Amino acid sequence: MLQEFNIYCDESCHLEHDRIKTMALGAIWCPTAKKDEIFTRLRDIKLKHHLGNDFELKWNKVSPGKLEFYNDVIDYFFDDDDLHFRVLVIPDKSVLDHEAYSQSHDDFYFKMYFDLLKVILDPKNGYNIYLDIKDTRSQKKINHLKEVLRSSHYDYEHSIVRRIQQVRSHEVELVQLVDLLTGTISYVHRGLKSSHAKLTLIEKVQKRSGYSLKSSTLFKEDKVNLFIWKSRNLPKNGK
C-alpha cells in the first residue's frame, strides 16, 4: 500500500531582475497523516511565545526580539523525524542564458522546481504538492509541471503525483517553515552578515544539521538535503 506524503514548497529571490544573484527553491515533506499534528505543534510554539495563530513565521521576520521563537521552531524541525527539507540553490542568476535554451525565466523557474521535486518522489508512495502562490498566471505551468513529474516517474495512473496546487502561505504553517529554512540557506549563499539574529539562527541550523550549508549534501540525505545547481554556461567574463 502506498504511503501518502504532503510536500510544501516556497522560494527565495526567484525574480529575474531583482538585482540579487542567488535564487533558492525549497520543499518540506511529511506524511499526510501527520500534517495536522505538525500544524498544531507549530501553532503551540507561536502561542508559547505570545504570538497569535495568524502570525506568519518568515525568514524576513527573524529579529533579536523573536530569536527564541525561531530557535524553538528550528529545534522542532530537527527533533521531529516526520519532517524533511530539500533546497536547490542557483548561486548566480546572472550567468543564465535563457535565450540559448529557448526558454523564459519562468520556464527555467519551473524546470528548477522539477529538479527540486524529482529527488523527493518515491514511486512506492503518493504525494500531494503545495506551492506558494506565485501569480495568477502560473496555473498552466503548474499543470505542466505535474504532467512532467508524472511522465518522468511513469505515473500513468496518477498514484504517485496525486495533485499539485497553489496555496496562500499565511494559511499554511509548513509553507512558512519552508520560507524560513530556504531563507536561511539563501542568506548563507548571498554572503550576508548584517543581521546578528539571522547569523545566530544559521549557526543553529549548521550545528543541528552537521552541514556548513555551503555545499551539496549526499544525494540520499533526507533531513536537510542541499543541491547547489551549476550552470553549463560560462560566466560572462569567459573565465
Secondary structure, 3 states (H helix, E strand, C coil): CCEEEEEEEEEECCCCCCCCCCEEEEEEEEEHHHHHHHHHHHHHHHHHCCCCCCCCCCHHHCCHHHHHHHHHHHHHHHHCCCCEEEEEEECCHHHCCCHHHCCCHHHHHHHHHHHHHHCCCCCCEEEEEEEECCCCCCHHHHHHHHHHHHHHCCCCCCCCEEEEEEECHHHCHHHHHHHHHHHHHHHHHHCCCCCHHHHHHHHHHHHHHCCCCCCCCCCCCCCEEEEECCCCCCCCCCC
